[in-house]
Amino acid sequence: MNKLNAILPSHWSHANPIDILGDATWETYAKALEIAAENKYSDGILIILTPQSMTNPTKTAEAIAKVAKKISKPILASWMGGKAVTEGRAILDAAGIPTYDYPDSAAENFTYMYQLSVNLTQLYETPRWCADLHPSTVVVDTIIATAQSQDRVILTELESKRLLSCYSIATPAIIHCRTAEEAASAASSIGFPIVVKLHSETITHKSDVGGVKLNLHSPEQVRDAFFEIQQGVEKDDFLGVTVQPMLDTTDAFELIVGSSLDAQFGPVMLFGLGGTLVEVFQDSSIALPPLNSNLAHLMMKNTKIYTALKGIRGRKSADIAAIEKLIVNFSHLVMDKWMFIKEIEINPLLATHDSVIALDARVILHDSNMMEVDDEISRQTQIIRPAIRPYPAQYEQHWLSKKGRVLLIRAIMPEDEPLVVDFHKRISEESVYTRWMSNMQYDERASHSRLIRVCHVDYDRDIALVALDEESCAGKNCKLVAAGRLTKMHGKNVAEFSVLVEDDWQGEGLGAKLLLELIKHGEADGLDGIEGIVLPTNRAMIHVAEKMGFESVYDKELNVVKQYFSYKEAAPTSKAKEDYDIQLRRFTCPINI
């Protein structure tokens, strides 16, 4: 405030917005901008100019452009005055300062920028762990294969719910009955009240054909419901009924979770208000799978029903965490079986304060003719791929070290950030220097802004593998003990590798194992080669890489060893190899990996 008082007339606004008055010169604009940018409470600056008799729009623009080079905060400008300010606007545009005809347009863009920063911050928050998901893939594959063998693209409700159960999505008890007596007997065993639904391989929307009978309280009502459903459809469409318990929906929310194919983005997930009026209210949000807990929560927040889910007018809130977990598990199902599942939907998904259960589900498969293509790559070209490469679960494996310790090796996840922070606490300064060729401090290595890039991996560009100590993970203090990474380089079909092993785990073959897995990944991804740079003192890494086929060349100028693995078996020149051999004899201080 004192700085502004020193350069502005006594009757300036003394508040935000800073009104520097109509007779302000270009020097005043520039100085006011510098002072405003110093304020730690401002995140951006909007400069508004209206031509006055003493105003020089061009000179002012030049001064603003010069000062803006020293300011890191976003600057927007509204240069009003039509043709009279054209030259000034061109100067601002050339300086990278967006200009607008009117200040309200600039203010609107500020809100977009703010919302983008909020969304990015939320996106890169460390996700909460959902319970470990270990789907029964054999059961899922059997269900899909059975339908395909019968040339069916629609799964029955019974099959659909069994598929959901394999991904830890709760469903009510369900019994398939072919006769009215079987239905009455099943209802008695489950307990009344009962729901009876059409069982069909051709009809998915059962309510549209009168195929759902609710709140039945006796065997007689169940028998009557069986015959009513049977008479309401064609003979070929009727394969009996399913009998399920009638759940109390008094304080429950009816939701929908689904996925369908987009012509450009592949599988797209949907969440929102469900039930029979889903098309009427159209309260939903969409997202690209796979999702973690943060993305699932953001997906929920983008709907109107989310406010009600948190509790409204004395109504208990729904189990938000359970819904979040279900959405994550559902996204894994979508990504695991994207080559087979065309559409999948849970509607209604019944959510209460203590449970989340899928009352009804439908699954539509891709035409089985697509599945008859023997070549998987050719099959994938006929089906729209997911926009985001799925989590590479194929790398998950258990491995025994030279000392007999068991490790779990898998691709890194955003949820691993706390484990990575703890990992960096246990690394020695020597290992840090060997890996980064500098004394990178712990605070920098373990900062959230850096670990965003480490843990949030674009699997189209990078692969990062971590090794977890199985013994520690059996308790609550799971330890990450090693990490390996392969990053594609810009402009060429080559990736750079890096490996880091905790000191207490070095010398057990773990570094070699991770490097071997990275080589396999590069081959599967169609790379031409892999390269890395290590210090001459890191004899162990040099030796391990050479055993796996890397060629090593010593760079005298940089004092590093450059290693290259070619999938086409291209080797460095013999002279370069000779120089490397000479220098190798001078290396000291071996470091195990």
C-alpha angles and dihedrals in degrees: 000000000000091000091053091046088056095058104029133069115266092252097057115130097267088208144066117312092051106224105199090180131241099283094059115136126220089258090056092052091051095047092046090051092052092050094046091050091055091061107106091207094062120085098182142002132230116197116200122193127185115181113251129174091265096040122106106194094187097049090044091052091051091051092047092049091052095049093043091065089070095047123085096190120094113266125198127182137204109200104185122189109080116231092001091070099037094108092048092050091051090054092051092046091051089052091054095253111135113230129202136192092230133026094232090064090052092048090051090054090050088059090051090051091048092049090050092053091048092049092049091048091051091043092056098042111121105268121234115248114257116205113284110272118217106169120199095244093178091061092045093048091048092053092050094043092050092054092047092050088057092047091245126147096182121072118212119246089254092054092043093053093046087053091051091048089058087063095049094259108144119234131177121258110278132190125190113222127187099189137040091246092052088051093050091048092048091049091053091050093049095043132240143314095058140186120216119198136183114261108212140150093208107039118069103169099060096174091062091064098038091260097141124074116184138198100014113175106185143036089250092057089048092053091048090049090051093055094043091054091045093052093047096065140046117275094245091053095054118085097157130275139284121233119212137166117266104240123211107252097175097116097018130113119225110221138171130223119180149143133216137168123270118201092235108022102038116216112022121186126220132199129178150095109343140187129087093315096057093116092048099053096032092195103158145119131212135216140174115250144265098066132188125201094275094051091045090052092049089050090055093046091057091069131078092229089064090076090056092045088063090059130276136196096355094315114132117249119251121248095270094181092053092050089048091052092048092052090051092049091046090053090053089053091051092050096042093053103029092125090059108029117072098174133005129177139176109201121188103022104185114216125185134163092275108023146036118201135173106233096181136009139180130193127191118193130207115264108283090231088073089055093056091073105108096204108077093206091054089048092052092053089060092053125059108252122227113268090230119051109244124245106279098240090165090083094062109113143140117242134188117221125217089263093052097256117145120230135183112223118196143137117285121260132203087245089064094075095102089050091051091050090052090045091058091052090063099046117104123233088246092058091046092053092046092052101041099021088231138071095261106185123237094244090058095043093048099040116128092231090058096041090054087071092042099049102030099071128187098214090201089067108022142028120199120186125194131193119217126197103242094204093056092042090058086071131037098278103073111182129209106210106174142014136194128189139192117195123186113233121231117258099009138065094247132104132208119229131209132178130189125182127187111251095244090055099047118115094035098099093256095124090051091049093052092047090051091053090049090052090051091050092050091052092049089049093054098246121166093217151334127236138184142176122224136172117260089240091061093087093158095058092044091051094046093049093048091051087058094051104271118146114221126210125182116226106209094191096053096029093229136118115240114207126196133185116194122199085199091052094243111162133198119259118283091243091056090047091051091051090051093051091052093051093044090068089061096053117116140178101048114213118205119224 
